[in-house]
């Protein structure tokens, strides 16, 4: 990397008369302060005095960033000139900063980055910044900008690529009782009603009974036997939690955002109320005047807040592994044009088990979870399904995937055959369950510790709609066709509501 930094130091008085002293300081800085070894050096290549300003051109190659040297340079001038000449440094301004570096791959199309002008020639990138504040440098934006630009170019080579997917287990073929779309049939029977806003559903007694049965089976047959304890969390997630987990930078276009009123004072809301009463409409422009900017979002997944609850805590060894789950927070994800039935929605209900423990404890737990899930899907649901290692492309391109069941970290997807979509070979199967071990990613993000052990964590989101639709797609809506294992939990549907 090559760095060329143009900076100005503003002194408390005119420094023209001490030009020789300034030159001596620059020479000493170059020889003793900015040069530590061949890989860790910078050089002041030009120094010009303009009244009370000293304009410097600082150049470096390699690991030493000139912006990291500015504080050292400032402190040196204060020490050398302060007592003798009674001048101090009042401010430091970066007038221009040029950074040249090479990429591993040539960009496929132009790339941009906030705060800088970017030019590329082959694999070489020139990033130019102007009028950069001292705070900007102290917060290490520069290195993050370099990393982000490299990441964006790397992503160009993986856009549109499928996930890594490797089959690790599959059940026998099971003849389905029908091939209809369960959502469409439940709508015809008035078990379901499309919600008042897109991607939401109203579940009438029959459909609600199926979802609640799925919840009961998950808790009684999977979580309780393994010692999981229930917790209750908020639906609303502040941005600082999503910043730590990476969700804020990973999927900001999928959140439902939350805003708060600026005030509860009736006087401030009087005009809005007047308009509403008169027009019987919601005047969005008037409403917005009394709303604060968003600072949180509705639950995307329950695990981030569970991790937040352990932030900065040291967990006793006797409490490991920590096994908890939440089933109260309703998840919302903006699915745009990808909605279908109750299996791909904007609002859904899920149970989120989270586990924190040593590597060995979590690997053992994974096998136990797999046993419990297999029991449910084979013996209670009698599904045709399969398991596969999956890794999203952004992890795959970083090499974070394996090809064997013995892999420590990663995600296993459970997929069910959906007869209404077509043949087993040619149709898309439904991912209706997953199981992940995530290593120390969130442990480090939230500074979670144990007395002695090194901690890992993982989660295994149980989507009730996904369980229900996988079951109903193969077994139909008539309880008489349901397996005996499932009918032990739900033998008869509620009578429901008759409409004229």
C-alpha positions in Angstrom: 0.0 0.0 0.0 1.1 3.6 -0.7 -0.2 6.5 1.4 0.2 10.2 0.6 -1.2 12.5 3.2 -1.3 16.3 3.0 -1.9 17.8 6.4 -1.8 21.3 8.0 -0.8 22.1 11.6 -2.2 25.4 12.9 -0.1 26.9 15.7 -1.0 29.5 18.3 1.3 32.0 16.7 3.4 32.9 13.7 6.2 30.3 13.2 8.0 32.0 10.2 10.8 33.2 12.5 11.6 29.6 13.8 11.9 28.0 10.3 15.3 26.5 11.2 13.9 24.9 14.4 10.9 23.5 12.4 13.3 22.0 9.8 15.3 20.4 12.7 12.1 19.0 14.1 11.1 17.5 10.7 14.5 15.9 10.3 14.4 14.4 13.8 10.9 13.1 13.2 12.0 11.4 9.9 15.0 9.8 11.5 13.9 8.8 15.0 10.1 9.0 15.3 8.5 7.9 12.0 11.1 5.3 11.1 11.1 2.2 13.3 12.2 -0.4 10.7 12.0 -1.0 6.9 8.4 -2.2 7.1 7.3 0.4 9.7 8.2 3.8 8.4 6.8 7.1 7.1 8.5 10.2 5.9 7.7 13.9 5.8 8.7 14.7 2.2 7.7 18.4 2.3 7.3 21.0 4.9 6.1 24.6 4.1 5.4 27.4 6.5 2.6 29.9 5.9 2.3 32.3 8.8 1.0 30.2 11.7 0.4 27.1 9.5 2.8 24.3 8.8 1.8 22.3 5.7 3.3 18.7 5.6 3.3 16.1 2.9 3.7 12.6 4.6 4.4 9.5 2.5 4.6 5.9 3.5 4.5 2.4 2.1 3.6 -0.8 3.9 1.9 -1.2 7.3 2.5 2.2 8.8 -0.3 4.6 8.0 0.6 8.3 8.0 -2.7 9.2 9.7 -1.7 7.1 12.6 1.5 9.2 12.9 -0.3 12.6 13.1 -0.7 12.5 16.9 2.9 11.6 17.3 4.0 14.5 15.1 1.7 16.9 17.0 3.0 15.8 20.4 6.6 16.1 19.2 6.0 19.7 18.0 4.3 20.7 21.3 7.2 19.2 23.3 10.0 20.8 21.2 8.5 24.2 20.5 6.2 24.8 23.4 8.6 25.8 26.3 11.3 27.4 24.1 9.2 29.4 21.6 5.8 29.5 23.4 3.8 28.2 20.5 1.4 25.2 20.6 -0.6 23.3 18.1 -4.2 24.5 18.0 -5.5 22.2 15.3 -4.6 19.5 12.7 -6.3 19.4 9.3 -6.1 16.7 6.7 -6.3 18.6 3.3 -6.0 15.5 1.1 -5.3 11.9 1.5 -4.5 9.5 -1.3 -4.2 5.7 -0.7 -3.1 3.3 -3.4 -3.4 -0.4 -3.0 -3.9 -3.6 -5.0 -6.8 -6.0 -5.1 -6.7 -9.7 -5.4 -9.1 -9.5 -8.3 -9.9 -6.9 -10.9 -13.3 -5.3 -10.4 -16.0 -6.5 -12.7 -17.7 -3.1 -12.6 -17.1 0.3 -11.0 -17.1 0.4 -7.2 -17.7 3.3 -4.8 -17.3 4.0 -1.1 -18.6 6.8 1.1 -16.2 9.7 2.0 -13.8 9.0 -0.9 -13.4 9.2 -4.7 -12.4 5.8 -6.0 -10.5 5.1 -9.3 -9.4 1.7 -10.5 -6.9 0.6 -13.1 -6.8 -3.2 -13.4 -6.3 -4.5 -9.9 -4.9 -1.2 -8.6 -7.2 1.2 -6.6 -6.6 4.8 -5.8 -8.8 6.1 -3.0 -8.8 9.9 -2.5 -10.2 11.8 0.5 -10.4 15.5 1.1 -11.0 17.6 4.2 -10.9 14.7 6.6 -11.6 15.5 10.2 -9.4 14.4 13.1 -12.3 12.4 14.6 -12.6 10.6 11.2 -9.1 9.4 11.6 -9.2 8.6 15.2 -12.3 6.3 14.7 -10.3 4.2 12.2 -12.6 4.8 9.3 -9.7 4.6 6.8 -8.9 0.9 7.4 -12.6 0.1 7.4 -13.0 1.8 4.1 -10.1 -0.1 2.6 -11.6 -3.4 3.9 -15.1 -2.6 2.7 -13.9 -1.7 -0.8 -12.0 -5.0 -1.0 -15.1 -6.8 0.2 -17.3 -5.2 -2.4 -15.0 -6.2 -5.2 -14.8 -9.7 -3.8 -18.6 -9.9 -3.6 -18.8 -9.1 -7.3 -17.4 -12.5 -8.1 -20.0 -14.3 -5.9 -23.2 -12.3 -6.7 -25.9 -14.7 -7.9 -24.0 -17.8 -6.9 -25.8 -20.4 -5.0 -25.0 -21.4 -1.5 -22.6 -24.2 -0.8 -24.9 -27.2 -0.4 -23.9 -30.8 0.4 -26.4 -33.6 1.2 -25.5 -35.4 4.4 -28.7 -37.5 5.1 -32.1 -38.2 3.6 -35.2 -40.1 4.6 -36.9 -42.8 2.5 -39.5 -41.6 0.0 -42.9 -41.4 1.5 -46.1 -41.2 -0.6 -47.9 -38.0 0.1 -51.7 -38.0 0.6 -52.2 -35.1 -1.8 -50.5 -32.6 -4.0 -52.4 -29.4 -3.2 -51.0 -26.1 -1.9 -52.0 -26.1 1.8 -52.2 -22.3 2.1 -54.7 -22.0 -0.8 -56.8 -24.8 0.6 -56.9 -23.3 4.1 -58.0 -20.0 2.6 -60.8 -21.7 0.8 -61.9 -23.4 4.1 -61.7 -20.1 6.0 -58.9 -21.4 8.2 -56.8 -18.5 7.1 -57.3 -14.9 6.1 -54.7 -12.7 4.3 -53.6 -10.0 6.7 -54.5 -6.4 6.5 -50.9 -5.6 5.3 -48.8 -7.6 2.9 -47.0 -10.7 4.0 -49.2 -11.3 7.2 -51.9 -13.8 8.0 -54.8 -14.1 10.4 -54.9 -17.7 11.7 -58.5 -18.8 12.6 -59.0 -21.6 15.2 -58.1 -24.5 12.9 -54.9 -23.1 11.6 -54.0 -21.7 15.0 -54.4 -25.1 16.5 -51.9 -26.6 14.0 -49.4 -23.9 14.8 -49.8 -24.2 18.6 -49.4 -28.0 18.2 -46.1 -27.5 16.4 -45.0 -25.2 19.2 -46.0 -27.8 21.8 -44.2 -30.6 20.0 -41.0 -28.5 19.6 -40.9 -27.7 23.3 -42.0 -31.1 24.7 -40.1 -33.3 22.3 -37.0 -31.3 21.5 -36.2 -28.6 24.0 -37.3 -29.8 27.4 -35.7 -33.3 27.1 -32.4 -31.5 26.5 -32.8 -29.1 29.4 -33.6 -25.9 27.6 -35.1 -23.1 29.8 -37.6 -20.5 28.5 -36.8 -16.8 28.5 -38.9 -13.9 27.4 -37.5 -11.0 25.4 -38.7 -7.8 23.8 -40.0 -7.6 20.2 -38.1 -4.4 19.6 -34.3 -4.5 18.9 -32.2 -1.3 19.3 -29.7 -0.6 16.5 -26.7 -1.1 18.8 -27.5 -4.8 19.1 -27.7 -5.3 15.4 -24.5 -3.4 14.9 -22.7 -5.9 17.2 -24.2 -9.0 15.5 -23.6 -7.6 11.9 -27.3 -7.7 11.0 -27.3 -3.9 10.5 -24.8 -4.1 7.7 -25.9 -7.4 6.4 -29.6 -7.0 5.8 -30.8 -3.4 6.5 -33.3 -3.8 3.6 -35.1 -6.6 5.3 -36.0 -4.9 8.7 -39.2 -3.4 9.8 -38.1 -0.2 11.6 -39.6 1.3 14.7 -40.1 5.0 15.5 -41.2 6.7 18.7 -43.4 9.8 19.2 -41.4 12.9 19.9 -43.9 13.9 22.5 -47.2 12.8 24.2 -48.4 16.4 24.7 -51.9 16.6 23.3 -51.2 20.2 22.1 -48.5 18.9 19.7 -50.9 16.3 18.3 -53.9 18.6 18.1 -53.6 19.5 14.4 -53.0 15.8 13.4 -56.1 14.8 15.4 -58.2 17.6 13.8 -57.2 16.4 10.3 -57.9 12.8 11.1 -61.3 13.5 12.5 -62.3 15.7 9.6 -60.8 13.7 6.7 -61.0 10.2 8.2 -57.5 9.7 6.7 -54.0 9.5 8.1 -52.1 12.6 7.0 -48.6 11.1 6.8 -46.8 14.4 6.4 -48.4 15.8 9.6 -47.8 12.5 11.4 -44.1 12.5 10.5 -43.7 15.9 12.2 -44.3 14.3 15.6 -42.2 11.2 15.1 -38.5 10.7 16.1 -36.0 9.1 13.7 -35.9 5.3 13.9 -33.6 3.9 16.5 -34.7 0.3 16.6 -36.5 -2.4 14.6 -38.9 -5.2 15.1 -37.4 -8.6 15.9 -35.6 -10.2 12.9 -34.4 -13.2 14.9 -34.5 -13.7 18.7 -30.9 -14.7 19.2 -29.3 -11.2 19.0 -31.2 -10.0 22.1 -30.5 -13.3 23.9 -26.8 -12.6 23.4 -27.2 -9.0 24.5 -28.7 -10.3 27.8 -25.3 -11.9 28.5 -23.3 -8.9 27.5 -20.2 -8.5 29.7 -21.2 -11.4 31.9 -18.9 -14.2 33.2 -20.8 -17.4 33.2 -20.1 -19.9 36.0 -18.7 -23.2 34.8 -21.5 -25.1 36.5 -24.1 -23.3 34.3 -22.4 -24.5 31.1 -23.8 -25.2 28.6 -26.3 -22.4 28.8 -29.5 -23.7 27.1 -32.3 -21.1 26.6 -35.1 -20.4 24.2 -37.6 -17.6 23.4 -41.0 -18.2 21.8 -42.7 -14.8 22.5 -41.0 -12.3 20.1 -42.7 -12.3 16.7 -40.2 -12.1 13.8 -40.7 -9.6 10.9 -38.7 -9.6 7.7 -39.5 -7.5 4.6 -39.7 -10.2 1.9 -40.5 -7.8 -1.0 -41.7 -9.9 -4.0 -40.7 -13.3 -2.5 -43.8 -14.0 -0.4 -45.8 -17.2 -0.9 -48.4 -18.7 1.4 -47.6 -19.0 5.1 -44.1 -20.4 4.4 -42.6 -17.1 3.1 -44.1 -14.2 4.9 -43.1 -10.9 6.4 -44.4 -11.8 9.9 -43.9 -15.3 11.4 -43.7 -17.1 14.7 -40.7 -19.1 15.8 -38.9 -20.6 18.7 -35.3 -19.6 19.0 -33.1 -22.0 21.0 -29.6 -20.5 21.8 -26.8 -22.5 23.3 -23.5 -21.2 24.8 -20.8 -23.6 26.0 -17.4 -25.1 25.2 -16.7 -26.5 21.7 -17.0 -30.0 23.1 -20.3 -29.3 24.8 -21.8 -27.8 21.7 -20.7 -30.6 19.4 -22.3 -33.1 21.8 -25.4 -31.0 21.9 -25.6 -30.8 18.1 -25.8 -34.6 18.0 -28.5 -34.7 20.7 -30.5 -32.0 18.8 -30.2 -34.0 15.6 -31.5 -37.1 17.4 -34.5 -35.2 18.8 -35.3 -33.5 15.4 -35.1 -36.8 13.7 -37.5 -38.3 16.2 -40.0 -35.6 15.6 -39.8 -35.5 11.8 -39.5 -39.3 11.3 -41.7 -40.7 14.1 -44.3 -37.9 14.8 -44.6 -36.2 11.5 -43.5 -39.1 9.3 -42.0 -36.6 6.7 -40.0 -37.1 3.7 -37.0 -34.8 4.3 -33.3 -34.4 4.1 -30.3 -32.6 5.7 -27.5 -30.7 4.0 -24.6 -28.6 5.0 -25.2 -25.1 3.7 -22.9 -22.0 3.7 -24.0 -18.6 2.4 -21.8 -17.3 -0.5 -20.3 -14.6 1.7 -19.0 -17.3 4.1 -18.1 -19.7 1.3 -15.8 -17.2 -0.5 -14.0 -16.7 2.8 -13.4 -20.4 3.1 -15.7 -20.9 6.0 -17.2 -24.2 5.1 -16.5 -27.8 5.1 -17.6 -30.9 3.4 -18.2 -33.4 6.2 -20.6 -34.0 9.0 -17.7 -33.8 11.4 -17.3 -30.1 10.7 -17.3 -28.0 13.9 -18.9 -24.7 12.8 -21.5 -24.1 10.2 -25.2 -24.7 9.5 -27.2 -27.8 8.7 -30.5 -27.2 6.8 -33.5 -29.5 7.1 -35.5 -29.6 3.8 -38.9 -31.1 3.2 -40.3 -32.3 -0.1 -43.4 -30.2 -1.1 -45.6 -32.3 -3.4 -47.6 -29.4 -4.8 -44.4 -27.9 -6.2 -43.7 -30.8 -8.5 -41.4 -33.9 -8.7 -38.9 -34.7 -6.0 -36.0 -34.2 -8.5 -37.1 -31.1 -10.2 -39.0 -29.0 -7.6 -37.6 -26.8 -4.8 -37.7 -28.4 -1.4 -38.6 -26.2 1.6 -36.0 -25.3 4.2 -38.1 -25.8 7.3 -35.4 -26.1 10.1 -31.8 -25.4 10.7 -29.1 -26.0 13.3 -26.0 -23.8 13.6 -22.8 -23.7 15.6 -21.3 -20.3 15.2 -18.0 -20.5 17.0 -17.0 -17.4 19.1 -18.5 -14.8 16.7 -21.2 -13.5 19.0 -19.3 -14.5 22.2 -16.6 -11.9 21.2 -19.1 -9.3 20.0 -20.8 -9.2 23.4 -17.8 -10.0 25.5 -19.3 -13.1 27.1 -16.9 -15.1 29.2 -16.7 -18.2 31.4 -14.7 -18.7 34.6 -12.1 -20.9 32.7 -13.5 -22.2 29.5 -13.3 -20.8 26.0 -16.9 -20.3 24.8 -18.7 -20.9 21.6 -22.4 -20.4 20.7 -25.1 -21.5 18.3 -28.8 -21.4 17.6 -31.5 -23.5 15.9 -34.5 -21.4 14.9 -37.8 -23.3 14.8 -40.3 -21.7 12.5 -43.8 -22.8 13.3 -45.2 -21.8 9.9 -42.4 -23.8 8.2 -43.1 -26.9 10.4 -46.8 -26.6 9.7 -46.6 -26.1 5.9 -44.0 -29.0 5.5 -46.3 -31.3 7.5 -49.6 -30.2 5.8 -48.1 -30.3 2.3 -47.4 -34.0 2.7 -50.2 -35.1 5.1 -53.1 -32.9 4.0 -55.7 -31.0 6.1 -57.8 -34.1 7.1 -56.8 -35.3 10.6 -57.8 -38.8 9.6 -54.8 -38.9 7.2 -52.4 -37.6 9.9 -49.8 -40.0 11.5 -50.7 -41.5 14.9 -47.7 -39.8 16.5 -49.0 -36.4 15.5 -52.6 -37.2 16.4 -51.5 -37.8 20.0 -51.0 -34.1 20.1 -53.8 -33.0 17.8 -56.5 -35.6 17.1 -59.4 -33.2 16.3 -59.5 -29.7 15.0 -61.6 -27.0 16.5 -65.0 -26.5 15.0 -64.1 -23.0 14.0 -66.4 -20.2 12.9 -69.2 -20.6 10.3 -69.7 -17.7 7.9 -72.9 -17.0 6.0 
